[in-house]
Structures are given as structure tokens and as C-alpha cells.
């Protein structure tokens, strides 16, 4: 598969992520408090699907790991915002079935090619570990957010979410530079400012 097509998938995913961040930031600036609009989770879900596909074609386990850990958290937040059931049932079924499709797609002669994922000729082992840790830290922001959402029964983006976002994004930025990955680099470098800005808004909000 041609590189330009693979990169176009990645850039499309990053545009969705960037769009969610811009919308969330503009609403927060307008209302002088950190907002969590439902469109944030909808764009997250669409971006996650594309980014997972991009990671697979790039043979990059670190990218796929990050997406697989957050997919259902996006859906859960849509549920708490009363938006999930507003989607057509066919769309909901397709979204829920997507992870299963990915698992089936992984099968090669009735087995998952785990060795291929963890032993890529394109990525040094230490760099793969760094990227995976970065994705885990970056993903933990949504796990943290999800735990608080379940506790308080309301979808929000707390301070810890933005701190983990900033730390994880800086690590991913380093990973993207060494991997010479323009998709991860451009998608991350602009987000750093938004994470810092939301922390400032939260500080002024208190």
C-alpha cells in the first residue's frame, strides 16, 4: 500500500483530533471554564478508528495500543451525555463491532501475529518501548477521566486529564521525531498549547 495513502489516513485522524481540541478550547475560552461538549467524544471515536488503521499499516504497536485502550471510554462518555442512544442503531452496532472486526483481521492462518507487532524491523526495541509507555501515559488521561465520570455520573475533563495529556504528548512528540512520523508530530505539537491553555483556564476557574 502506498505511503501517501497510509499518511492520508493518519492525517485525517489527526484532523479529527485537532478539531475536537479546537472546539473544546473555543467553548472553554468563551465560557471561562473547561467545557466537555459531546462533539469532543464523537470526533474522538471517529479519529480512534482511523488512527488504529493507520497504526496497523505503519506496523506501529504503540499507536494501536493507545487507540485500543480509549475506544470504549469515548462511547461511555457519550452514554453519560445522553448522546449514544441518539445515534442510529446501525451506527451503534457498527461502532461496537469494530474492535471485534480488528481482532478477526489480526488473525493470520488462525493465529494473531503478535511477533510481527512486537518485532518490527522499522522500529528499535527501546523506541517501541518508549512509544508504548508514552501511549499508556497519554491514554491514562482517559482512564482517569472515565473513573471520575463513573464516580460522579457526569462527563467532564478534570485537571488530572490535562496534566497527563501534557506529559504524554511531550513523550509522544519525542517518539514522533525519532520515528520521523509527520502524522504524530503535527498532531501532537499543536495540542501541547491547548493542554497548557486548559490548565490555565482551570487555574483561573478556581
Secondary structure by P-SEA (a helix, b strand, c coil): ccaaaaaaaaaaaaaaaaaaaaaaaaaaaaaccccccaaaaaaaaaaaaaaaaaaaaaccaaaaaaaaacaaaaaaaaaaacccccccaaaaaaaaaaaaaaaaaaccccccaaaaaaccccccaaaaaaaaaaaaaaaaaaaaaaaaaaacccccccaaaaaaaaaaaaaaaaaaaaaccaaaaaacccaaaaaaaaaaaaaaac
